[in-house]
Amino acid sequence: MTVQQRATLQDVARLAGVSSKTVSRVFTHRELVAPETVEQVLAAAKRLRFRPNTLARSLRRGGATNTIGFIMGELNNPFYYKVAAGIEKELAGNGFALLVATTDDSAEGEERVADALLAQRVGAILLIPVAEDQSYLEGERQLGTPVIAIDRPARNLVADAIVLENRQGVYEATMRLLERGHRRIGYVCNPASVYTQSERLRGYREALATHGIHESARWERLGDDLSHPSDGLVGDLLDSPEAPTAIITGNNRVTVAALRALRARDLESRVALVGFDDFDTADVLGVSVISYDPLELGRRAASLAIERMRDPAGFTQQIELPTWIVERGTGERPPVERPEA
């Protein structure tokens, strides 16, 4: 198979019957070129399948491209790709392109993919932090590359952040369970060490404390190993001597694990369940959730990145987006004591 050479700017100029400088101007400052000439050049470019090398042009100027990088975790997590969709929609409407890199939720992968994106001279970095320390980005930030943290604040780095009302969301869910008469309420999460979970756990404990329940450790199962399914964490809680009558899960993966564990023990109708994060089949399964808008999370992050690129001197912000409870059945069950074995 013979591979054709890509058309050059000079090829377009020859076909259009204009100078190379005019072709360049059409793709950089079109408003300075007569409309009929623009049409002539674009027609020639289309015929030759010519694409301007915006990366090379930006590098010659010593600047950044019109591409913004997004560093996220696993591709199979609906949360990540919905956030990415929100970012892409906002960027496309403002003339920017999106370049996505994944870390597989590993701290080791975060800096590696960040370096790869920065080598492409992206105009800004959006990331969902995984590593314990993002100070490796401070030098780039000082050179003018905005960094926007999504879902969790960056650590050891001056950066804007777009997060959720994690504490308030779980606080309200726990209060609703308490108001329905539950006193043994479990909380299960994995991983437990990230900012989102520490905030959600804080909301859970604060709500229990309002009802005089200060020792909740017996009903908490806080994992930190994503390589192991969370079914075991939920199962251990359900099989404990003081098993809970209700469970709150810290993310959608743990919610699915809880559904499996409850079904395996024939406890689906006996234990109330509220999960943080909505997911595609939650409505079909009747699962009550603490919900939010991941598309808006991404959109606001992209909007803030564009704002920072235009005005890098503004004050750093941490913006919290609201959460709300969607009642579908599992979270509205009253406490039911299990029959004696």
Secondary structure, 3 states (H helix, E strand, C coil): CCCCCCCCHHHHHHHHCCCHHHHHHHHHCHHHCCHHHHHHHHHHHHHHCCCCCHHHHHHHHCCCCCEEEEEECCCCCHHHHHHHHHHHHHHHCCCCEEEEEECCCCHHHHHHHHHHHHHCCCCCEEECCCCCCCHHHHHHHHCCCCEEEECCCCCCCCCEEEEECHHHHHHHHHHHHHHCCCCCEEEEECCCCCHHHHHHHHHHHHHHHHCCCCCCHHHEEECCCCCCCCHHHHHHHHCCCCCCCEEEECCHHHHHHHHHHHHHCCCCCCCEEEEECCCCCHHHHCCEEEECCHHHHHHHHHHHHHHHHHCCCCCCCEEEECCEEECCCHHHCCCCCCCCC
